[in-house]
Amino acid sequence: MDKYEYILIGGGVIGCSIAYRLAKAGYSVALFDSGAAGKASMAAGGMLGAQNEFECENPLMEIALESRDLFPDLRDELFEESGVDIELRKAGLLKVAASEEDRDALDHQYHFLLEKDPTVSWLEPEEIPKTEPQLTGRTAGAIYLEKDNQVKAPLLALALLRSAANAGVHVYEHTAVQKLLIKNGQVLGVQTKSGDVYANRVINAAGAWSSSLLSDTGFSLPVIPVKGECVSVKLTEKAPVKTVFAVDGCYIVPKRNNEMLIGATSTPNTFDPSVTAGGIRSLLNRAARLLPVLDTGMIERTWSGVRPQAADHLPVIGAHPFIDGLYICTGHYRNGILLSPATGLLMEKYLSGCSRTAARLAPFSPARFLPQKEAAPV
């Protein structure tokens, strides 16, 4: 295998987005995935909840909003590059307080968001069925976020993968990176079952598996796997069009052909892919309280996915603290789909030496997890 300028480890939407942007910028890029590239991202609901996710000031919010607003142009770009339609649906999102206990938290979030965007609106229980007729009015209120739309996650993953390959990225699927090649504090490449592959720079974008790849680098990355179980229900009656997200974390994402994607449970520290009866029962019970018509639908499929969650719930983006040429991009948790466009663009600028981009990404630096004396500048 040839020597590359960049090696990407991880073929999810984050890895593929970075690889695509680097290749478009003229760099030689190889992407490695231990399985089928994009598989890890296919379990996602596809929500673009840039406002839904935030209840107070957060260094990620500005980037999340920018990333959400990139999707219309990205849809057109990826369709031209790959021929894949990512099914961007512009119906907005309803964040619902299913009980009175949830209303105060939702009211607080509403006023926080309203200060930043006057299009955010509050709905009293009796107003909710007027906005989305299939939803029950037996709630404690809702916020309508008209700009928080959605895409179909498997199609986004496929479109980014194909676009990256068409831009010149060499994609090595079913080729796990077994070890990082490091000498004298400098990354040289990666070791795979097919042999060693060399690069000037290596980017660890392996999601929930990122931490294990750093075990020999002297840096412990506090990113854990969080399993989420999901279920799909096909309706024969009229289906809602807006995404519904309950304060308790249950969501319903309408797709084409009356398919309702319902998620997600949250089980930390496991890679076990099994789907439990209790997990699916909990999701269906919570979802049907908001959308009673679900009881008439047919269960089409169940599945699970693993999301990477950092200790402080922020992404980890930037240079390895000790190894030159090694970079980390992980910890996007349940916002990988949302953040994938901005992450690709920002990483390309950051790696090309843009000081403004480096400043924007500083809050997400891996070095924030170092003990204070190690993190202090020399």
C-alpha positions as CSV (number, residue, x, y, z in Angstrom):
1,M,0.0,0.0,0.0
2,D,1.1,3.5,-0.7
3,K,2.0,6.2,1.9
4,Y,-0.8,8.7,2.4
5,E,-1.0,12.2,3.7
6,Y,-3.9,11.2,6.0
7,I,-5.3,8.0,7.4
8,L,-8.8,8.0,8.8
9,I,-9.7,5.3,11.4
10,G,-13.5,4.8,11.4
11,G,-16.0,4.9,8.5
12,G,-19.0,6.4,10.2
13,V,-20.4,9.8,9.1
14,I,-17.7,11.7,11.1
15,G,-14.8,9.8,9.5
16,C,-16.3,9.9,6.0
17,S,-17.1,13.6,6.3
18,I,-13.5,14.4,7.3
19,A,-12.1,12.1,4.6
20,Y,-14.3,13.6,1.9
21,R,-13.3,17.2,2.8
22,L,-9.6,16.4,2.9
23,A,-9.8,14.6,-0.4
24,K,-11.7,17.5,-1.9
25,A,-8.9,19.8,-0.7
26,G,-6.4,17.7,-2.6
27,Y,-4.9,15.4,0.0
28,S,-4.3,11.7,-0.4
29,V,-6.5,9.9,2.1
30,A,-7.1,6.3,3.2
31,L,-10.0,5.3,5.4
32,F,-10.1,2.1,7.4
33,D,-13.1,0.5,9.0
34,S,-13.2,-2.8,10.9
35,G,-16.5,-3.7,9.3
36,A,-18.8,-2.2,6.6
37,A,-18.1,1.5,6.5
38,G,-21.1,3.5,7.7
39,K,-22.7,0.7,9.6
40,A,-22.2,2.4,13.0
41,S,-24.1,5.5,11.8
42,M,-27.0,3.6,10.3
43,A,-28.7,3.1,13.7
44,A,-29.2,6.8,14.2
45,G,-32.6,8.5,14.0
46,G,-31.3,11.2,11.7
47,M,-32.6,14.1,13.8
48,L,-31.0,17.5,13.2
49,G,-31.8,18.7,16.7
50,A,-29.5,21.7,16.9
51,Q,-31.9,23.6,19.2
52,N,-33.5,20.5,20.8
53,E,-30.2,19.4,22.4
54,F,-29.4,22.6,24.3
55,E,-31.0,24.0,27.5
56,C,-28.3,26.5,28.5
57,E,-25.1,28.0,27.2
58,N,-22.8,25.4,25.6
59,P,-19.6,25.8,23.5
60,L,-21.0,23.3,21.0
61,M,-24.3,25.1,20.3
62,E,-23.0,27.6,17.7
63,I,-21.3,24.8,15.7
64,A,-24.4,22.7,16.0
65,L,-26.6,25.4,14.6
66,E,-24.2,26.1,11.7
67,S,-24.0,22.3,10.9
68,R,-27.8,22.0,10.8
69,D,-28.0,24.9,8.4
70,L,-25.5,23.3,6.1
71,F,-27.8,20.4,5.3
72,P,-29.8,21.8,2.4
73,D,-26.6,22.6,0.4
74,L,-25.0,19.3,1.5
75,R,-28.0,17.4,0.3
76,D,-27.5,18.8,-3.2
77,E,-23.8,18.4,-3.1
78,L,-23.9,14.8,-2.0
79,F,-26.6,14.0,-4.6
80,E,-24.4,15.4,-7.3
81,E,-21.3,13.5,-6.0
82,S,-22.9,10.2,-5.2
83,G,-26.4,10.0,-6.7
84,V,-27.8,9.3,-3.2
85,D,-30.7,11.4,-1.8
86,I,-30.3,11.8,2.0
87,E,-34.1,12.5,2.4
88,L,-33.9,15.8,4.1
89,R,-37.4,16.5,5.6
90,K,-38.3,20.0,6.6
91,A,-41.2,19.5,9.0
92,G,-39.6,20.6,12.3
93,L,-39.5,19.1,15.7
94,L,-41.9,19.1,18.7
95,K,-40.3,18.8,22.1
96,V,-43.0,17.6,24.4
97,A,-43.4,17.5,28.2
98,A,-45.3,14.2,28.6
99,S,-46.1,15.0,32.3
100,E,-46.4,18.0,34.6
101,E,-43.1,17.0,36.1
102,D,-41.4,17.7,32.8
103,R,-43.0,21.1,32.2
104,D,-40.7,23.2,34.3
105,A,-37.6,21.9,32.5
106,L,-39.2,22.4,29.1
107,D,-40.4,25.9,30.0
108,H,-36.8,26.8,31.0
109,Q,-35.4,25.5,27.7
110,Y,-38.1,27.4,25.8
111,H,-37.1,30.8,27.3
112,F,-33.4,30.0,26.8
113,L,-34.0,29.3,23.1
114,L,-36.5,32.1,22.5
115,E,-33.9,34.7,23.5
116,K,-31.7,33.4,20.6
117,D,-34.4,32.7,18.0
118,P,-37.9,34.3,17.9
119,T,-39.3,31.5,15.7
120,V,-39.3,29.1,18.7
121,S,-42.9,28.8,19.9
122,W,-44.6,27.4,23.0
123,L,-47.7,25.2,22.6
124,E,-50.2,24.5,25.4
125,P,-51.6,21.0,25.5
126,E,-54.7,21.8,23.6
127,E,-52.7,23.4,20.8
128,I,-50.5,20.4,20.1
129,P,-53.0,18.4,18.1
130,K,-53.6,21.5,16.0
131,T,-50.0,21.5,15.0
132,E,-49.6,17.8,14.7
133,P,-53.1,16.1,14.5
134,Q,-52.0,12.6,15.3
135,L,-50.5,13.7,18.7
136,T,-52.4,13.5,21.9
137,G,-53.4,16.7,23.8
138,R,-52.9,14.9,27.1
139,T,-49.4,16.4,27.7
140,A,-48.1,19.3,29.7
141,G,-47.0,21.4,26.7
142,A,-44.5,21.5,23.9
143,I,-41.9,23.6,22.1
144,Y,-42.1,23.8,18.3
145,L,-38.7,24.0,16.7
146,E,-39.4,24.6,13.0
147,K,-35.8,24.5,11.9
148,D,-34.8,21.2,13.6
149,N,-35.4,18.9,10.7
150,Q,-34.2,15.4,9.9
151,V,-32.5,13.2,7.3
152,K,-32.3,9.4,6.8
153,A,-29.1,8.4,8.6
154,P,-28.3,5.3,6.5
155,L,-28.6,7.3,3.3
156,L,-26.4,10.1,4.7
157,A,-23.8,7.5,5.7
158,L,-23.9,6.0,2.2
159,A,-23.8,9.4,0.4
160,L,-20.7,10.5,2.4
161,L,-19.0,7.2,1.8
162,R,-19.6,7.2,-1.9
163,S,-18.7,10.9,-2.2
164,A,-15.4,10.3,-0.3
165,A,-14.5,7.4,-2.6
166,N,-15.4,9.4,-5.7
167,A,-13.2,12.2,-4.4
168,G,-10.3,9.8,-4.3
169,V,-10.3,8.4,-0.8
170,H,-9.0,4.8,-0.7
171,V,-11.6,2.9,1.4
172,Y,-10.5,-0.3,3.2
173,E,-13.5,-2.0,4.7
174,H,-13.3,-5.0,7.0
175,T,-9.8,-4.0,7.7
176,A,-9.4,-3.2,11.4
177,V,-6.6,-1.0,12.6
178,Q,-4.8,-3.3,15.1
179,K,-2.2,-0.8,16.4
180,L,-0.9,2.7,15.8
181,L,2.7,2.9,14.5
182,I,4.6,5.4,16.6
183,K,8.3,6.2,16.9
184,N,10.0,8.8,19.0
185,G,6.7,10.6,19.7
186,Q,5.6,10.7,16.1
187,V,2.8,8.7,14.4
188,L,4.0,6.9,11.3
189,G,0.8,5.0,10.3
190,V,-1.2,2.0,11.3
191,Q,-0.9,-1.7,11.5
192,T,-3.6,-3.9,9.9
193,K,-4.0,-7.6,9.2
194,S,-2.9,-6.8,5.6
195,G,0.3,-5.1,6.8
196,D,1.5,-1.7,7.8
197,V,0.2,1.4,6.1
198,Y,2.0,4.7,6.5
199,A,0.8,8.3,6.6
200,N,2.0,11.8,7.6
201,R,-1.0,12.2,9.9
202,V,-3.6,9.8,11.4
203,I,-7.0,10.7,12.6
204,N,-8.8,8.5,15.1
205,A,-12.5,8.8,14.3
206,A,-13.5,5.4,15.5
207,G,-16.4,6.5,17.7
208,A,-17.1,4.4,20.7
209,W,-14.0,2.3,19.8
210,S,-11.6,5.3,19.8
211,S,-10.3,4.9,23.4
212,S,-8.9,1.4,22.9
213,L,-6.7,2.6,20.0
214,L,-5.0,5.0,22.3
215,S,-4.0,2.5,25.0
216,D,-0.3,2.6,24.0
217,T,0.0,6.4,23.6
218,G,0.2,7.5,27.3
219,F,-3.2,9.2,27.1
220,S,-6.4,7.8,28.6
221,L,-9.5,9.1,26.6
222,P,-12.6,9.2,28.8
223,V,-15.0,8.2,26.0
224,I,-17.4,5.3,26.7
225,P,-19.9,3.3,24.6
226,V,-23.5,3.9,25.2
227,K,-25.9,1.4,23.6
228,G,-29.2,2.6,22.3
229,E,-32.0,0.3,21.3
230,C,-34.6,1.3,18.6
231,V,-37.8,0.0,17.0
232,S,-39.5,0.8,13.7
233,V,-43.4,0.8,13.5
234,K,-45.2,0.9,10.1
235,L,-48.6,2.7,10.3
236,T,-51.5,2.0,8.0
237,E,-53.4,5.1,9.2
238,K,-52.4,8.7,8.6
239,A,-48.9,9.3,10.1
240,P,-47.4,12.5,11.7
241,V,-44.9,14.5,9.7
242,K,-43.0,16.3,12.6
243,T,-40.3,14.7,14.7
244,V,-41.5,14.2,18.3
245,F,-39.0,14.3,21.1
246,A,-40.1,13.8,24.7
247,V,-38.3,15.5,27.6
248,D,-37.6,12.0,29.0
249,G,-35.5,11.2,25.9
250,C,-37.9,9.1,23.9
251,Y,-38.3,10.2,20.2
252,I,-40.4,9.4,17.2
253,V,-39.0,10.2,13.8
254,P,-41.4,9.9,10.8
255,K,-39.8,8.5,7.7
256,R,-41.2,7.8,4.2
257,N,-43.9,5.2,3.7
258,N,-45.5,5.8,7.2
259,E,-42.5,4.3,9.0
260,M,-42.1,5.6,12.6
261,L,-38.6,5.3,13.9
262,I,-38.7,5.1,17.8
263,G,-35.7,5.4,20.1
264,A,-33.7,5.2,22.1
265,T,-32.7,3.4,25.3
266,S,-29.5,4.3,26.9
267,T,-27.2,1.6,28.4
268,P,-23.6,2.8,29.1
269,N,-20.4,0.8,29.0
270,T,-21.5,-2.0,26.7
271,F,-20.9,-3.0,23.1
272,D,-23.5,-5.8,23.4
273,P,-25.7,-5.5,20.3
274,S,-28.6,-7.4,21.6
275,V,-32.1,-5.8,21.7
276,T,-34.1,-6.5,24.9
277,A,-37.8,-7.0,25.3
278,G,-37.8,-4.6,28.2
279,G,-36.0,-1.9,26.2
280,I,-38.5,-2.1,23.3
281,R,-41.5,-2.3,25.6
282,S,-40.3,0.9,27.4
283,L,-39.9,2.7,24.1
284,L,-43.3,1.6,22.7
285,N,-45.1,2.5,26.0
286,R,-43.6,6.0,26.1
287,A,-44.1,6.7,22.4
288,A,-47.7,5.5,22.4
289,R,-48.6,7.8,25.2
290,L,-47.7,10.7,22.8
291,L,-48.8,9.1,19.6
292,P,-51.7,6.7,20.3
293,V,-52.0,5.6,16.7
294,L,-48.8,3.6,17.2
295,D,-50.9,0.9,18.8
296,T,-52.4,0.1,15.4
297,G,-49.1,-0.2,13.6
298,M,-46.9,-3.2,12.8
299,I,-43.4,-3.7,14.2
300,E,-41.1,-3.8,11.3
301,R,-37.7,-4.2,12.9
302,T,-35.6,-3.7,16.0
303,W,-31.9,-2.8,16.2
304,S,-29.3,-1.2,18.4
305,G,-26.3,1.1,18.0
306,V,-23.4,2.3,20.1
307,R,-22.8,6.0,20.6
308,P,-19.5,7.5,21.9
309,Q,-20.0,9.7,25.0
310,A,-17.2,11.7,26.5
311,A,-17.0,12.3,30.3
312,D,-18.1,16.0,29.9
313,H,-20.6,15.2,27.1
314,L,-18.7,17.3,24.6
315,P,-17.0,16.0,21.4
316,V,-13.3,15.4,21.5
317,I,-11.6,17.1,18.5
318,G,-8.0,18.0,18.1
319,A,-4.4,16.9,18.4
320,H,-3.2,14.1,20.6
321,P,-1.5,15.7,23.7
322,F,1.8,13.7,23.3
323,I,2.0,12.2,19.8
324,D,2.8,14.4,16.8
325,G,0.7,13.9,13.8
326,L,-2.0,12.0,15.6
327,Y,-5.5,13.6,15.9
328,I,-8.7,12.6,17.6
329,C,-12.3,13.2,16.5
330,T,-14.9,11.4,18.5
331,G,-17.4,11.7,21.4
332,H,-20.3,13.2,19.3
333,Y,-22.7,10.9,21.2
334,R,-26.2,11.2,19.7
335,N,-25.3,14.2,17.5
336,G,-23.0,12.6,15.0
337,I,-25.5,13.0,12.2
338,L,-26.2,16.6,13.0
339,L,-22.5,17.5,13.5
340,S,-21.0,15.6,10.5
341,P,-21.1,18.4,7.9
342,A,-19.5,21.0,10.2
343,T,-17.0,18.5,11.6
344,G,-15.7,17.6,8.2
345,L,-15.3,21.3,7.2
346,L,-13.8,22.4,10.5
347,M,-11.3,19.5,10.6
348,E,-10.0,20.3,7.1
349,K,-9.5,23.9,8.0
350,Y,-7.9,23.0,11.3
351,L,-5.5,20.5,9.8
352,S,-4.6,23.1,7.1
353,G,-3.4,25.4,9.9
354,C,-6.3,27.9,10.2
355,S,-5.8,29.7,13.5
356,R,-9.4,30.9,13.7
357,T,-10.7,27.3,13.4
358,A,-8.2,26.1,16.0
359,A,-9.5,28.7,18.4
360,R,-13.1,27.6,17.7
361,L,-12.2,24.0,18.4
362,A,-10.2,24.7,21.5
363,P,-13.0,23.8,24.0
364,F,-13.1,20.3,22.5
365,S,-9.3,19.6,22.7
366,P,-8.3,16.2,24.0
367,A,-5.9,18.0,26.3
368,R,-8.8,19.2,28.5
369,F,-8.7,15.7,30.0
370,L,-5.1,15.9,31.2
371,P,-4.3,16.6,34.8
372,Q,-3.8,20.4,35.2
373,K,0.0,20.3,35.5
374,E,0.3,18.3,32.3
375,A,-2.1,20.5,30.4
376,A,-0.3,23.7,31.4
377,P,1.6,25.4,28.5
378,V,5.4,25.0,28.5
